[in-house]
């Protein structure tokens, strides 16, 4: 007479032999609760249902309701879809294995938190599940790409005129960034400088026609923001031509340029960077 496998008691492990004898029975048990399997009396694997694994692995449980990155993620996804024709060719040059949209969102994080190197974004992605979700990962078990290739791809998109134009339109006049209650430290001056370098006078004309506003960090030094060691990053470009600095002067090539917060600068950021 064929022996019917006994069902595993709640919380008790089973052996590999028992698993092979009554696989369907034990799978039925695993659909209800996790089932631990031992091999040679030592823990080997744990069988759980796909539904439970999905809940455990999903990054959605790490997303704070109402966090500013949640709304910004929705916005940038819509922008990337509508601007696909402008940027899709960049994907062929990415080597990290990540989708182009992942790389662009990673660069956006670098701008939003004033990090001067993509390697700092990678380091944050190792432990920050909210950042992983923003970039595009779905589960915390998803592996990150090679760091060097990741940094290389972020640098690639940050130097592409099409991507710069898309991100500029998305962030430059974004109302979410004007709210001083968030934890963002956006370096829009860096983005505006890149846009001016690739798109010329268009940036200055657009900024001059728009309403002027200053972010809560515009009069503070970015020197103390994470990752900032380059003195060029201390300046903040508020309207495309206005330069704000926390210090009384900025040294570029041993030349001191005097600035007063909120006052029209004697040179714009593009000029400064071109002399660096």
C-alpha positions in Angstrom: 0.0 0.0 0.0 1.3 3.4 -1.0 2.1 5.4 2.1 0.6 8.9 2.1 3.2 11.6 3.2 2.4 13.2 6.5 1.8 16.9 6.5 4.5 18.9 8.3 3.5 20.2 11.6 3.2 23.9 12.0 6.7 25.4 12.4 8.5 22.1 12.0 11.1 21.5 9.2 11.1 18.6 6.9 13.9 16.7 5.3 14.9 16.6 1.6 13.7 13.0 1.5 10.3 13.9 2.9 10.1 16.8 0.4 10.8 14.5 -2.6 8.3 11.9 -1.4 5.4 14.3 -1.1 6.2 17.4 -3.0 2.6 18.3 -3.9 1.5 17.9 -0.3 4.3 20.1 1.0 3.8 22.7 -1.6 0.2 22.9 -0.5 1.5 23.5 3.0 3.9 26.2 1.8 1.1 28.1 0.2 -0.4 28.6 3.6 2.8 29.3 5.6 6.6 29.2 5.1 8.0 25.6 5.1 11.6 25.1 6.2 13.6 22.2 4.6 16.6 20.7 6.2 19.4 18.8 4.5 21.6 16.5 6.6 19.8 17.9 9.7 20.9 21.5 8.8 18.7 24.3 7.4 18.7 24.2 3.6 15.9 26.2 2.0 12.6 27.8 2.9 9.6 27.4 0.7 7.1 30.2 0.6 4.3 31.2 -1.7 4.9 33.6 -4.5 2.4 35.9 -3.0 4.2 36.1 0.3 7.6 36.5 -1.4 6.2 39.3 -3.5 5.0 41.1 -0.3 8.3 40.5 1.5 10.5 41.5 -1.4 8.5 44.5 -2.7 10.0 48.0 -2.2 6.6 49.5 -1.8 6.6 48.8 1.9 9.6 51.2 2.2 7.9 54.1 0.6 6.7 56.8 3.0 3.3 58.1 2.1 3.4 61.7 1.0 7.2 61.8 0.5 8.3 64.3 -2.1 10.1 61.6 -4.1 6.9 59.8 -4.7 5.3 62.7 -6.6 8.6 63.4 -8.4 8.8 59.8 -9.5 5.4 60.1 -11.1 6.3 63.3 -12.8 9.6 62.1 -14.2 8.1 58.8 -15.5 5.6 60.9 -17.5 8.3 63.1 -18.8 10.5 60.2 -19.9 7.6 58.6 -21.7 6.7 61.8 -23.6 10.4 62.6 -24.4 11.4 59.1 -25.5 12.2 60.1 -29.1 14.7 62.7 -27.8 16.8 60.4 -25.7 16.3 56.7 -26.8 19.6 56.6 -28.7 21.5 57.1 -25.5 20.4 53.6 -24.3 22.7 52.0 -26.9 25.8 53.5 -25.2 24.9 52.5 -21.7 27.0 49.5 -20.4 25.8 48.9 -16.9 22.8 46.7 -18.0 20.3 49.1 -16.4 17.4 50.5 -18.4 18.1 54.1 -19.6 15.2 55.4 -17.4 17.0 53.9 -14.3 20.2 55.8 -15.1 18.4 59.1 -15.7 16.5 58.8 -12.5 19.8 58.1 -10.7 21.2 61.3 -12.1 18.1 63.2 -11.0 18.8 62.0 -7.5 22.3 63.3 -7.8 20.9 66.7 -8.6 18.1 66.7 -6.1 20.5 65.9 -3.2 23.5 67.9 -4.4 26.0 65.0 -4.7 29.0 65.8 -6.8 29.7 62.3 -7.9 27.6 59.4 -9.1 29.5 57.0 -6.9 27.8 58.7 -3.9 24.4 57.8 -5.4 25.5 54.2 -5.8 26.6 54.0 -2.2 23.2 55.3 -1.1 21.4 52.8 -3.3 23.1 50.0 -1.3 21.1 50.7 1.8 18.4 53.2 0.9 15.3 51.4 -0.3 13.4 54.6 -1.1 16.2 55.6 -3.5 16.2 52.2 -5.1 12.5 52.4 -5.6 12.9 55.9 -7.1 15.5 54.7 -9.6 13.2 51.9 -10.7 14.0 48.7 -8.8 11.0 46.7 -7.7 12.5 44.4 -5.0 15.3 44.8 -2.4 16.7 41.5 -3.6 17.4 43.0 -7.1 21.1 43.3 -7.6 22.9 46.5 -8.3 25.1 46.8 -11.4 28.8 47.1 -11.3 29.7 50.4 -9.6 32.2 51.5 -12.2 29.8 50.9 -15.1 27.0 52.6 -13.2 29.0 55.7 -12.6 30.1 55.7 -16.3 26.5 55.5 -17.4 25.4 58.4 -15.2 28.2 60.5 -16.5 27.1 59.6 -20.0 23.5 60.8 -19.6 24.7 63.9 -17.7 26.7 64.9 -20.8 24.0 64.2 -23.4 22.2 67.4 -24.7 18.9 65.5 -25.1 18.9 64.1 -21.6 20.0 67.5 -20.2 17.2 69.2 -22.0 14.6 66.8 -20.7 15.8 66.9 -17.1 16.1 70.7 -17.2 12.4 71.0 -18.3 11.4 68.6 -15.6 13.3 70.2 -12.7 14.0 73.8 -13.4 10.5 75.2 -12.7 9.2 72.3 -10.7 7.0 73.6 -7.9 7.9 70.6 -5.7 11.4 72.0 -5.4 10.2 75.4 -4.2 8.8 73.9 -1.0 11.3 74.5 1.8 9.7 71.8 4.0 11.3 68.9 2.0 14.7 67.2 2.7 15.8 68.0 -0.9 19.0 70.1 -1.5 18.6 70.6 -5.3 21.6 72.0 -7.1 19.7 73.6 -9.9 22.7 75.9 -10.7 24.6 72.9 -11.9 21.7 71.8 -14.1 21.2 75.3 -15.5 24.9 75.6 -16.2 24.9 72.3 -18.2 21.8 73.4 -20.1 23.4 76.8 -20.9 26.6 75.0 -22.1 24.6 72.8 -24.5 21.7 75.0 -25.4 23.3 78.5 -25.4 21.3 81.6 -24.8 18.1 79.7 -24.6 18.6 79.2 -20.9 19.2 82.9 -20.0 16.2 84.0 -22.2 13.9 81.5 -20.6 14.9 82.4 -17.1 14.7 86.2 -17.7 11.1 85.8 -18.9 10.0 83.7 -15.9 9.2 84.6 -12.4 12.2 84.7 -10.1 12.3 82.5 -7.0 14.9 81.4 -4.6 15.1 78.0 -3.0 15.7 77.8 0.7 19.2 76.7 0.1 20.1 79.6 -2.3 21.7 81.6 0.4 23.4 78.7 2.1 26.7 77.1 1.2 26.6 73.7 -0.5 30.1 73.2 0.9 28.5 71.3 3.8 26.2 69.2 1.7 27.2 65.5 1.3 29.9 65.0 -1.3 30.8 68.7 -2.0 34.5 69.4 -2.0 34.7 71.4 -5.2 34.5 75.2 -4.6 32.6 75.6 -7.8 29.6 73.8 -6.3 29.3 76.5 -3.5 27.6 78.8 -6.0 23.9 78.5 -6.7 22.4 79.8 -9.9 18.9 81.0 -9.0 17.6 82.5 -12.2 20.2 81.6 -14.8 22.3 84.7 -14.2 22.1 85.5 -10.5 24.8 84.0 -8.4 24.3 83.4 -4.7 27.1 82.4 -2.3 27.4 82.1 1.4 30.9 83.4 1.4 31.8 86.9 0.5 33.9 85.8 -2.4 34.6 82.9 -4.7 38.1 82.0 -5.8 38.6 80.7 -9.3 42.1 80.3 -10.7 43.4 82.3 -7.7 41.1 85.2 -8.7 38.7 86.5 -6.1 35.3 87.3 -7.5 33.1 89.3 -5.1 29.5 88.4 -4.7 26.7 89.6 -2.4 23.8 87.1 -1.8 20.9 88.1 -4.0 22.9 90.7 -6.0 23.6 90.4 -9.8 27.0 88.7 -10.2 29.7 90.1 -12.4 30.0 86.8 -14.2 27.7 83.9 -14.7 28.4 80.3 -13.8 29.2 79.3 -17.4 32.0 81.9 -17.5 33.3 80.7 -14.2 33.4 77.1 -15.2 35.0 77.9 -18.5 37.9 79.5 -16.6 38.3 76.7 -14.2 
